[in-house]
Amino acid sequence: MHTIHYAKTHLSKLLEQVEDGKEIVLARGRKPIARLIPCSEIKKNDRPKIGETTSKSLKVKEKREVAGRIGDTVVYF
């Protein structure tokens, strides 16, 4: 565990350690606040394929309402 001050001063050394596969914990005082980990450990979010459904289907309800007065053009919603 390293303090923020140490991390700012020795960032390149810490990044070399991370590249070698080590996990670095940064702390404010003695309270851990962040981790530096190699990118290979980060899970990739697979993007959906083209045309793949990603949300629930909507239910279509037929409901017609007439807007306007007698003699106006009728518009259905």
Phi and psi in radians as a Rosetta constraint file:
Dihedral C 1 N 2 CA 2 C 2 CIRCULARHARMONIC -2.194 0.35
Dihedral N 2 CA 2 C 2 N 3 CIRCULARHARMONIC 2.574 0.35
Dihedral C 2 N 3 CA 3 C 3 CIRCULARHARMONIC -1.347 0.35
Dihedral N 3 CA 3 C 3 N 4 CIRCULARHARMONIC 2.859 0.35
Dihedral C 3 N 4 CA 4 C 4 CIRCULARHARMONIC -1.103 0.35
Dihedral N 4 CA 4 C 4 N 5 CIRCULARHARMONIC -0.697 0.35
Dihedral C 4 N 5 CA 5 C 5 CIRCULARHARMONIC -1.034 0.35
Dihedral N 5 CA 5 C 5 N 6 CIRCULARHARMONIC -0.805 0.35
Dihedral C 5 N 6 CA 6 C 6 CIRCULARHARMONIC -1.086 0.35
Dihedral N 6 CA 6 C 6 N 7 CIRCULARHARMONIC -0.732 0.35
Dihedral C 6 N 7 CA 7 C 7 CIRCULARHARMONIC -1.114 0.35
Dihedral N 7 CA 7 C 7 N 8 CIRCULARHARMONIC -0.708 0.35
Dihedral C 7 N 8 CA 8 C 8 CIRCULARHARMONIC -1.137 0.35
Dihedral N 8 CA 8 C 8 N 9 CIRCULARHARMONIC -0.671 0.35
Dihedral C 8 N 9 CA 9 C 9 CIRCULARHARMONIC -1.314 0.35
Dihedral N 9 CA 9 C 9 N 10 CIRCULARHARMONIC -0.604 0.35
Dihedral C 9 N 10 CA 10 C 10 CIRCULARHARMONIC -2.100 0.35
Dihedral N 10 CA 10 C 10 N 11 CIRCULARHARMONIC 0.618 0.35
Dihedral C 10 N 11 CA 11 C 11 CIRCULARHARMONIC -1.018 0.35
Dihedral N 11 CA 11 C 11 N 12 CIRCULARHARMONIC -0.773 0.35
Dihedral C 11 N 12 CA 12 C 12 CIRCULARHARMONIC -1.092 0.35
Dihedral N 12 CA 12 C 12 N 13 CIRCULARHARMONIC -0.678 0.35
Dihedral C 12 N 13 CA 13 C 13 CIRCULARHARMONIC -1.120 0.35
Dihedral N 13 CA 13 C 13 N 14 CIRCULARHARMONIC -0.754 0.35
Dihedral C 13 N 14 CA 14 C 14 CIRCULARHARMONIC -1.133 0.35
Dihedral N 14 CA 14 C 14 N 15 CIRCULARHARMONIC -0.692 0.35
Dihedral C 14 N 15 CA 15 C 15 CIRCULARHARMONIC -1.158 0.35
Dihedral N 15 CA 15 C 15 N 16 CIRCULARHARMONIC -0.602 0.35
Dihedral C 15 N 16 CA 16 C 16 CIRCULARHARMONIC -1.102 0.35
Dihedral N 16 CA 16 C 16 N 17 CIRCULARHARMONIC -0.702 0.35
Dihedral C 16 N 17 CA 17 C 17 CIRCULARHARMONIC -1.123 0.35
Dihedral N 17 CA 17 C 17 N 18 CIRCULARHARMONIC -0.693 0.35
Dihedral C 17 N 18 CA 18 C 18 CIRCULARHARMONIC -1.138 0.35
Dihedral N 18 CA 18 C 18 N 19 CIRCULARHARMONIC -0.715 0.35
Dihedral C 18 N 19 CA 19 C 19 CIRCULARHARMONIC -1.065 0.35
Dihedral N 19 CA 19 C 19 N 20 CIRCULARHARMONIC -0.522 0.35
Dihedral C 19 N 20 CA 20 C 20 CIRCULARHARMONIC -1.395 0.35
Dihedral N 20 CA 20 C 20 N 21 CIRCULARHARMONIC 0.007 0.35
Dihedral C 20 N 21 CA 21 C 21 CIRCULARHARMONIC 1.778 0.35
Dihedral N 21 CA 21 C 21 N 22 CIRCULARHARMONIC 0.046 0.35
Dihedral C 21 N 22 CA 22 C 22 CIRCULARHARMONIC -1.464 0.35
Dihedral N 22 CA 22 C 22 N 23 CIRCULARHARMONIC 2.723 0.35
Dihedral C 22 N 23 CA 23 C 23 CIRCULARHARMONIC -1.847 0.35
Dihedral N 23 CA 23 C 23 N 24 CIRCULARHARMONIC 2.254 0.35
Dihedral C 23 N 24 CA 24 C 24 CIRCULARHARMONIC -1.943 0.35
Dihedral N 24 CA 24 C 24 N 25 CIRCULARHARMONIC 2.287 0.35
Dihedral C 24 N 25 CA 25 C 25 CIRCULARHARMONIC -1.862 0.35
Dihedral N 25 CA 25 C 25 N 26 CIRCULARHARMONIC 2.247 0.35
Dihedral C 25 N 26 CA 26 C 26 CIRCULARHARMONIC -1.793 0.35
Dihedral N 26 CA 26 C 26 N 27 CIRCULARHARMONIC 2.494 0.35
Dihedral C 26 N 27 CA 27 C 27 CIRCULARHARMONIC -2.363 0.35
Dihedral N 27 CA 27 C 27 N 28 CIRCULARHARMONIC 2.615 0.35
Dihedral C 27 N 28 CA 28 C 28 CIRCULARHARMONIC -1.765 0.35
Dihedral N 28 CA 28 C 28 N 29 CIRCULARHARMONIC 1.853 0.35
Dihedral C 28 N 29 CA 29 C 29 CIRCULARHARMONIC 1.220 0.35
Dihedral N 29 CA 29 C 29 N 30 CIRCULARHARMONIC -2.087 0.35
Dihedral C 29 N 30 CA 30 C 30 CIRCULARHARMONIC -1.887 0.35
Dihedral N 30 CA 30 C 30 N 31 CIRCULARHARMONIC 0.086 0.35
Dihedral C 30 N 31 CA 31 C 31 CIRCULARHARMONIC -1.675 0.35
Dihedral N 31 CA 31 C 31 N 32 CIRCULARHARMONIC 1.995 0.35
Dihedral C 31 N 32 CA 32 C 32 CIRCULARHARMONIC -1.117 0.35
Dihedral N 32 CA 32 C 32 N 33 CIRCULARHARMONIC 2.370 0.35
Dihedral C 32 N 33 CA 33 C 33 CIRCULARHARMONIC -2.220 0.35
Dihedral N 33 CA 33 C 33 N 34 CIRCULARHARMONIC -0.336 0.35
Dihedral C 33 N 34 CA 34 C 34 CIRCULARHARMONIC -2.737 0.35
Dihedral N 34 CA 34 C 34 N 35 CIRCULARHARMONIC 2.800 0.35
Dihedral C 34 N 35 CA 35 C 35 CIRCULARHARMONIC -2.206 0.35
Dihedral N 35 CA 35 C 35 N 36 CIRCULARHARMONIC 2.445 0.35
Dihedral C 35 N 36 CA 36 C 36 CIRCULARHARMONIC -1.826 0.35
Dihedral N 36 CA 36 C 36 N 37 CIRCULARHARMONIC 2.115 0.35
Dihedral C 36 N 37 CA 37 C 37 CIRCULARHARMONIC -2.284 0.35
Dihedral N 37 CA 37 C 37 N 38 CIRCULARHARMONIC 2.708 0.35
Dihedral C 37 N 38 CA 38 C 38 CIRCULARHARMONIC -1.106 0.35
Dihedral N 38 CA 38 C 38 N 39 CIRCULARHARMONIC 2.562 0.35
Dihedral C 38 N 39 CA 39 C 39 CIRCULARHARMONIC -1.071 0.35
Dihedral N 39 CA 39 C 39 N 40 CIRCULARHARMONIC -0.451 0.35
Dihedral C 39 N 40 CA 40 C 40 CIRCULARHARMONIC -1.137 0.35
Dihedral N 40 CA 40 C 40 N 41 CIRCULARHARMONIC -0.359 0.35
Dihedral C 40 N 41 CA 41 C 41 CIRCULARHARMONIC -1.508 0.35
Dihedral N 41 CA 41 C 41 N 42 CIRCULARHARMONIC -0.198 0.35
Dihedral C 41 N 42 CA 42 C 42 CIRCULARHARMONIC -1.413 0.35
Dihedral N 42 CA 42 C 42 N 43 CIRCULARHARMONIC 2.236 0.35
Dihedral C 42 N 43 CA 43 C 43 CIRCULARHARMONIC -1.274 0.35
Dihedral N 43 CA 43 C 43 N 44 CIRCULARHARMONIC 2.395 0.35
Dihedral C 43 N 44 CA 44 C 44 CIRCULARHARMONIC -1.538 0.35
Dihedral N 44 CA 44 C 44 N 45 CIRCULARHARMONIC 2.345 0.35
Dihedral C 44 N 45 CA 45 C 45 CIRCULARHARMONIC -1.470 0.35
Dihedral N 45 CA 45 C 45 N 46 CIRCULARHARMONIC 1.965 0.35
Dihedral C 45 N 46 CA 46 C 46 CIRCULARHARMONIC -1.191 0.35
Dihedral N 46 CA 46 C 46 N 47 CIRCULARHARMONIC 2.236 0.35
Dihedral C 46 N 47 CA 47 C 47 CIRCULARHARMONIC -1.389 0.35
Dihedral N 47 CA 47 C 47 N 48 CIRCULARHARMONIC 2.574 0.35
Dihedral C 47 N 48 CA 48 C 48 CIRCULARHARMONIC -1.146 0.35
Dihedral N 48 CA 48 C 48 N 49 CIRCULARHARMONIC 2.621 0.35
Dihedral C 48 N 49 CA 49 C 49 CIRCULARHARMONIC -1.316 0.35
Dihedral N 49 CA 49 C 49 N 50 CIRCULARHARMONIC 2.774 0.35
Dihedral C 49 N 50 CA 50 C 50 CIRCULARHARMONIC -1.063 0.35
Dihedral N 50 CA 50 C 50 N 51 CIRCULARHARMONIC 2.236 0.35
Dihedral C 50 N 51 CA 51 C 51 CIRCULARHARMONIC 1.542 0.35
Dihedral N 51 CA 51 C 51 N 52 CIRCULARHARMONIC -0.090 0.35
Dihedral C 51 N 52 CA 52 C 52 CIRCULARHARMONIC -1.353 0.35
Dihedral N 52 CA 52 C 52 N 53 CIRCULARHARMONIC 2.370 0.35
Dihedral C 52 N 53 CA 53 C 53 CIRCULARHARMONIC -1.367 0.35
Dihedral N 53 CA 53 C 53 N 54 CIRCULARHARMONIC 2.246 0.35
Dihedral C 53 N 54 CA 54 C 54 CIRCULARHARMONIC -2.021 0.35
Dihedral N 54 CA 54 C 54 N 55 CIRCULARHARMONIC -0.084 0.35
Dihedral C 54 N 55 CA 55 C 55 CIRCULARHARMONIC -2.374 0.35
Dihedral N 55 CA 55 C 55 N 56 CIRCULARHARMONIC 2.917 0.35
Dihedral C 55 N 56 CA 56 C 56 CIRCULARHARMONIC -1.187 0.35
Dihedral N 56 CA 56 C 56 N 57 CIRCULARHARMONIC 2.653 0.35
Dihedral C 56 N 57 CA 57 C 57 CIRCULARHARMONIC -1.245 0.35
Dihedral N 57 CA 57 C 57 N 58 CIRCULARHARMONIC 2.576 0.35
Dihedral C 57 N 58 CA 58 C 58 CIRCULARHARMONIC -1.589 0.35
Dihedral N 58 CA 58 C 58 N 59 CIRCULARHARMONIC 2.501 0.35
Dihedral C 58 N 59 CA 59 C 59 CIRCULARHARMONIC -1.596 0.35
Dihedral N 59 CA 59 C 59 N 60 CIRCULARHARMONIC 2.208 0.35
Dihedral C 59 N 60 CA 60 C 60 CIRCULARHARMONIC -1.664 0.35
Dihedral N 60 CA 60 C 60 N 61 CIRCULARHARMONIC 2.166 0.35
Dihedral C 60 N 61 CA 61 C 61 CIRCULARHARMONIC -1.940 0.35
Dihedral N 61 CA 61 C 61 N 62 CIRCULARHARMONIC 2.303 0.35
Dihedral C 61 N 62 CA 62 C 62 CIRCULARHARMONIC -1.463 0.35
Dihedral N 62 CA 62 C 62 N 63 CIRCULARHARMONIC 1.968 0.35
Dihedral C 62 N 63 CA 63 C 63 CIRCULARHARMONIC -2.534 0.35
Dihedral N 63 CA 63 C 63 N 64 CIRCULARHARMONIC 2.051 0.35
Dihedral C 63 N 64 CA 64 C 64 CIRCULARHARMONIC -1.902 0.35
Dihedral N 64 CA 64 C 64 N 65 CIRCULARHARMONIC 2.318 0.35
Dihedral C 64 N 65 CA 65 C 65 CIRCULARHARMONIC -2.186 0.35
Dihedral N 65 CA 65 C 65 N 66 CIRCULARHARMONIC 2.426 0.35
Dihedral C 65 N 66 CA 66 C 66 CIRCULARHARMONIC -1.708 0.35
Dihedral N 66 CA 66 C 66 N 67 CIRCULARHARMONIC 2.315 0.35
Dihedral C 66 N 67 CA 67 C 67 CIRCULARHARMONIC -2.008 0.35
Dihedral N 67 CA 67 C 67 N 68 CIRCULARHARMONIC 2.470 0.35
Dihedral C 67 N 68 CA 68 C 68 CIRCULARHARMONIC 1.994 0.35
Dihedral N 68 CA 68 C 68 N 69 CIRCULARHARMONIC -3.038 0.35
Dihedral C 68 N 69 CA 69 C 69 CIRCULARHARMONIC -2.012 0.35
Dihedral N 69 CA 69 C 69 N 70 CIRCULARHARMONIC 3.010 0.35
Dihedral C 69 N 70 CA 70 C 70 CIRCULARHARMONIC -1.076 0.35
Dihedral N 70 CA 70 C 70 N 71 CIRCULARHARMONIC 2.292 0.35
Dihedral C 70 N 71 CA 71 C 71 CIRCULARHARMONIC 1.724 0.35
Dihedral N 71 CA 71 C 71 N 72 CIRCULARHARMONIC -0.374 0.35
Dihedral C 71 N 72 CA 72 C 72 CIRCULARHARMONIC -1.359 0.35
Dihedral N 72 CA 72 C 72 N 73 CIRCULARHARMONIC 2.829 0.35
Dihedral C 72 N 73 CA 73 C 73 CIRCULARHARMONIC -1.182 0.35
Dihedral N 73 CA 73 C 73 N 74 CIRCULARHARMONIC 2.381 0.35
Dihedral C 73 N 74 CA 74 C 74 CIRCULARHARMONIC -1.511 0.35
Dihedral N 74 CA 74 C 74 N 75 CIRCULARHARMONIC 2.284 0.35
Dihedral C 74 N 75 CA 75 C 75 CIRCULARHARMONIC -2.131 0.35
Dihedral N 75 CA 75 C 75 N 76 CIRCULARHARMONIC 2.241 0.35
Dihedral C 75 N 76 CA 76 C 76 CIRCULARHARMONIC -1.782 0.35
Dihedral N 76 CA 76 C 76 N 77 CIRCULARHARMONIC 2.445 0.35
